[in-house]
Amino acid sequence: MFDVSLAKNSSRLCSGVSRRNFIRIGALAPLGLSLPQLLASEATSHRARAKSVILVFLGGGLSHHDSFDMKPDAVEQIRGKYQSIATNVAGLHVCELLPKTAQVMNKVTLVRSGTHENDHHETATNWVLSGRFGTPFGDHPAIGAVVAHETGFDGVVPPYVAVPRNPSFTWELGKSVWLGGRCESFKAGNPNDAEYRVRDLAAPKSATPEVLERRKSLLAAVDQLADRVKRNDQIETYDEFSRKAAEMVLSPQAQAAFAIDREEPQMRDEYGRSEFGQSALLARRLVENGVRFVTINYGGWDHHGEIFKGLDSKLPEFDQGYSALINDLDQRGLLEDTLVLAMGEFGRTPKVNDKAGRDHWGRAGSMLWAGAGVGRGQVIGATDKNGAFVTDRPVGPADVAWTVYDSLGIDPAKELLTPEGRPVSILAEGATITELFA
């Protein structure tokens, strides 16, 4: 007889079998339910809508008051200095410094109700990047690391790439933690650098294919030593990635994925000749070539003082790169199965402080979703008249992570084993933001 779980959110063993809520196949025979029907029902609960995810992480915390949740009727100390402009979605307005983004809002869903209760950079960042609350030092693997763990490194491109690198304030954030080095992000570097080359990927000019093949043979001999060492993540990670690095150097597909210089100058200009603009363009190239999760680390939004001076340059840069990314993905047909999420770790305080800045504010913030079945031209959630608190459809970090996993066909309740053999669920709470896909 067979045991099958019908509980969608029940915790699971690594084999995929639920710890509870089992039923016997034989007991369902009178109901006319066959084993194939039950297995098909179980499989469809995590059917993938997305092949890849691009996360635009606005590290430091985007001010929702001065971008996507403006309060024009509030007093000056709250509304700030910017005017709002109409978008191509009826009744929806955004900041005047986002004119190009205003023209792609019909391809995007705006969520104005991101919320949590933490105002500390590192703690909040690790929370939103993993979906689980922990210490500032990171106790839980980032979403991208879990995706790498679940999808594997089957091809010649890494499953998880950070451009230019993982987020950081005082130390690196959003890491793989106990999943180990094999699930860490591949750091792509800054594609806006002159003569950009990916570290450890480009072959030395003096290295011929024959030389590289001999190096691979030498690595294979060294790797045999690692086979004698069991349950050592550092050795196993070196063994795996030394082979993958050699394959990537020799692979035309891997070279093409990172070869941003192959883009027409006009396309590079369209995205903007900035670190963010070229990072967004590289992200498109990466998902086009099979990378499953790309984090674009776009920091610099922590404006405790002179916020409008900072946003005068930051918002136009975001506007150009983000709008180009959405349009480019859409025109190439990639938006159909690429989920694009733009968010920071929190919003900013309603009132402008005495340094003409806004401080950390976890209780309300805005985020943008697009692609992979996300509805177009929608607005989900709302804040009060001062933009201080969420008044409709709160969305927490666990809900964001749950939705990303669900879109990729990964069961958010699945249990993974720590190096000590302890089962830990990917997420402890959360639910899919179903309104996104209405």
Residue pairs with C-beta under 8 A, 6 or more apart in sequence:
1 24
1 25
1 26
2 24
2 25
2 35
3 17
3 22
3 23
3 24
3 25
4 22
4 23
4 25
4 35
4 38
4 39
4 42
5 12
5 17
5 18
5 20
5 21
5 22
5 23
5 42
6 21
6 23
6 38
6 41
6 42
7 18
7 20
7 21
8 45
8 413
9 412
9 413
10 18
10 19
10 20
10 21
10 413
11 18
11 19
11 20
11 413
11 415
11 423
11 425
12 18
12 19
12 411
12 413
12 414
12 415
12 425
13 19
13 415
13 423
14 414
14 415
14 416
14 417
14 423
16 411
16 414
25 35
25 38
28 38
45 411
46 406
46 409
46 410
46 411
47 409
48 407
48 408
48 409
49 337
49 339
49 372
49 373
49 407
49 408
49 409
49 437
50 337
50 338
50 339
50 371
50 372
50 373
50 407
50 408
51 287
51 292
51 337
51 338
51 372
51 408
52 287
52 290
52 291
52 292
52 293
52 294
52 337
52 338
52 339
53 143
53 144
53 147
53 292
53 293
53 294
53 338
53 339
53 340
53 341
53 404
53 407
53 408
54 283
54 284
54 287
54 294
54 296
54 325
54 338
54 339
54 340
54 341
55 143
55 144
55 293
55 294
55 295
55 296
55 341
55 342
55 343
56 280
56 296
56 298
56 322
56 325
56 340
56 341
56 342
56 343
56 368
57 129
57 167
57 174
57 295
57 296
57 297
57 298
57 299
57 343
57 344
58 298
58 299
58 301
58 318
58 342
58 343
58 344
59 125
59 167
59 169
59 297
59 298
59 299
59 300
59 301
59 302
59 344
59 345
60 121
60 299
60 300
60 301
60 302
60 303
60 344
60 345
61 121
61 301
61 302
61 344
61 345
61 346
61 347
61 348
61 360
61 361
61 365
62 301
62 343
62 344
62 347
62 348
62 365
62 366
63 80
63 301
63 303
63 307
63 311
63 347
63 348
63 358
64 112
64 347
64 348
64 364
64 365
64 366
64 383
64 387
65 71
65 78
65 79
65 80
65 347
65 348
65 350
65 358
65 387
66 80
66 82
66 95
66 307
66 308
66 311
66 315
66 348
66 358
67 94
67 95
67 98
67 315
67 366
68 94
68 95
68 110
68 112
68 366
68 368
69 112
69 364
69 366
69 383
69 387
70 79
70 80
70 82
70 84
70 93
70 94
70 95
71 78
71 79
71 385
71 386
71 387
72 79
72 83
72 84
73 79
73 385
74 385
74 386
74 387
77 351
77 352
78 350
78 351
78 352
78 386
78 387
80 307
80 308
80 352
81 308
82 95
82 96
82 97
82 308
82 311
83 95
83 96
84 93
84 94
84 95
84 96
85 93
85 94
85 95
85 96
85 98
85 99
85 102
86 92
86 93
86 102
87 93
87 94
87 101
87 102
87 103
87 105
87 106
88 102
88 103
88 104
88 105
88 106
88 377
89 105
89 106
89 377
89 379
92 105
92 110
92 377
92 379
94 101
94 102
94 105
95 315
97 311
97 312
97 315
97 316
97 319
98 315
98 318
98 319
99 319
100 319
100 320
100 323
100 324
101 318
101 319
101 322
101 323
103 323
104 322
104 323
104 326
104 327
105 377
106 376
106 377
107 326
107 327
107 330
107 335
107 370
107 376
107 377
108 326
108 368
108 369
108 370
108 374
108 376
108 377
109 368
109 369
109 370
109 374
109 375
109 376
109 377
109 378
109 379
109 380
109 436
110 366
110 367
110 368
110 378
110 379
110 380
111 366
111 367
111 368
111 369
111 379
111 380
111 381
111 395
111 433
111 436
112 364
112 366
112 379
112 380
112 381
112 382
112 383
113 364
113 380
113 381
113 382
113 383
113 390
113 392
113 393
113 394
113 395
114 343
114 347
114 364
114 365
114 366
114 367
114 381
114 390
114 395
114 396
114 400
115 362
115 363
115 364
115 365
115 390
115 394
115 395
115 396
116 124
116 127
116 128
116 346
116 362
116 363
116 396
116 397
117 362
117 363
118 124
118 127
118 133
118 346
118 362
119 346
119 359
119 360
119 361
119 362
120 136
120 360
121 169
121 302
121 345
121 360
122 136
122 137
122 138
122 169
122 170
122 171
122 173
123 133
123 134
123 135
123 136
124 345
124 346
124 360
124 362
125 167
125 169
125 173
125 174
125 345
126 134
126 135
126 136
126 137
126 138
126 139
126 140
126 142
126 173
126 174
127 133
127 134
127 345
127 397
128 343
128 344
128 345
128 397
128 400
129 142
129 143
129 144
129 167
129 173
129 174
130 138
130 140
130 141
130 142
130 143
130 174
130 397
130 401
131 140
131 143
131 397
131 398
131 400
131 401
131 402
131 412
131 426
131 427
131 430
132 139
132 140
132 397
132 398
132 401
132 427
132 428
133 397
134 140
137 171
138 173
138 174
138 175
138 177
139 177
140 177
141 149
141 175
141 176
141 177
141 178
141 179
141 183
142 174
142 175
142 176
142 177
142 185
142 295
143 293
143 401
143 404
143 405
144 160
144 162
144 174
144 185
144 293
144 295
145 160
145 174
145 175
145 176
145 177
145 179
145 183
145 184
145 185
146 179
146 183
146 405
146 410
146 416
146 426
147 159
147 160
147 292
147 293
147 405
147 408
147 410
148 158
148 159
148 160
148 176
148 179
148 182
148 183
148 184
148 185
148 292
148 293
149 176
149 179
149 183
149 416
150 408
150 410
151 159
151 292
151 408
152 159
153 159
153 182
153 240
153 244
155 253
155 290
156 244
156 247
156 248
156 251
156 253
156 254
157 248
157 253
157 254
157 257
157 286
157 289
157 290
157 291
158 185
158 186
158 244
158 248
158 291
159 291
159 292
159 293
160 183
160 184
160 185
160 186
160 291
160 292
160 293
160 294
160 295
161 185
161 186
161 187
161 188
161 286
161 291
161 293
161 294
161 295
162 174
162 185
162 186
162 187
162 188
162 294
162 295
162 297
163 188
163 189
163 191
163 279
163 282
163 283
163 286
163 294
163 295
163 296
163 297
164 187
164 188
164 189
164 190
164 191
164 275
164 279
164 297
165 172
165 185
165 187
165 188
165 189
165 297
166 172
166 173
166 174
166 175
166 185
166 187
166 295
166 297
167 173
167 174
167 295
167 297
167 299
174 185
174 295
175 184
176 182
176 183
176 184
176 185
178 418
178 419
179 416
180 233
180 236
180 237
180 419
181 233
181 234
181 237
181 241
182 233
182 236
182 237
182 240
182 241
185 295
187 199
188 198
188 258
188 282
188 286
189 196
189 197
189 198
189 199
190 196
190 275
190 278
190 279
191 260
191 275
191 278
191 279
191 281
191 282
192 273
192 274
192 275
192 277
192 278
192 279
196 260
196 261
198 258
200 245
201 245
201 248
201 249
201 254
201 255
201 258
202 249
202 255
203 212
203 249
203 250
207 215
209 250
212 246
212 249
212 250
215 246
216 243
216 246
219 242
219 243
219 246
220 243
222 242
223 239
223 242
223 243
226 232
226 235
226 236
226 238
226 239
227 239
229 235
229 236
231 419
233 419
247 254
248 254
253 289
253 290
254 289
256 262
256 285
256 289
257 285
257 286
257 288
257 289
257 290
257 291
258 282
258 285
258 286
259 285
260 268
260 278
260 281
260 282
260 285
263 281
263 285
267 281
267 328
268 277
268 278
268 281
270 320
270 324
270 328
271 277
271 278
271 280
271 281
271 320
271 321
271 324
271 325
271 328
272 278
272 317
272 320
272 321
272 324
274 317
274 320
274 321
275 298
276 296
276 298
276 317
276 318
276 321
277 317
277 320
277 321
277 324
279 296
279 297
279 298
279 321
280 296
280 321
280 322
280 324
280 325
281 321
281 324
281 325
281 328
283 294
283 296
283 325
284 325
284 328
284 329
284 332
284 334
286 294
287 294
287 334
287 338
288 332
288 334
292 408
298 318
300 310
300 314
301 310
301 314
301 344
303 310
303 311
303 348
303 357
303 358
304 353
304 355
304 357
304 358
304 359
305 353
305 355
305 356
305 357
306 355
306 356
306 357
307 348
307 352
307 356
307 357
307 358
308 356
309 356
322 342
322 368
325 340
326 335
326 340
326 370
328 334
329 335
329 338
329 340
329 371
334 371
335 370
335 371
335 372
336 371
336 372
337 371
337 372
338 371
338 372
339 369
339 370
339 371
339 372
339 374
339 404
339 407
339 408
340 368
340 369
340 370
340 371
341 367
341 368
341 369
341 400
341 404
342 367
342 368
343 365
343 366
343 367
343 368
343 400
344 365
345 362
346 360
346 361
346 362
346 365
347 361
347 362
347 363
347 364
347 365
347 366
347 387
348 358
348 359
348 360
348 361
349 358
349 359
349 360
349 361
350 361
350 386
350 387
350 388
351 358
352 358
353 359
361 388
363 388
363 389
363 390
364 383
364 387
364 388
364 389
364 390
367 395
367 400
369 436
370 376
372 407
373 407
373 436
373 437
374 436
374 437
375 435
375 436
375 437
375 438
378 435
378 436
378 438
380 393
380 395
380 433
380 435
380 436
381 390
381 392
381 393
381 394
381 395
382 390
382 391
382 392
382 393
383 389
383 390
383 391
384 391
393 435
395 433
396 430
398 427
398 428
398 429
398 430
399 430
399 431
399 432
399 433
400 433
401 412
401 427
401 430
402 412
402 427
402 430
402 431
402 432
403 432
403 433
403 436
405 411
405 412
405 426
405 427
406 412
406 432
410 426
411 426
412 425
412 426
412 427
412 430
413 425
413 426
413 427
414 425
414 426
415 423
415 424
415 425
415 426
416 423
416 424
416 425
416 426
417 423
417 424
418 424
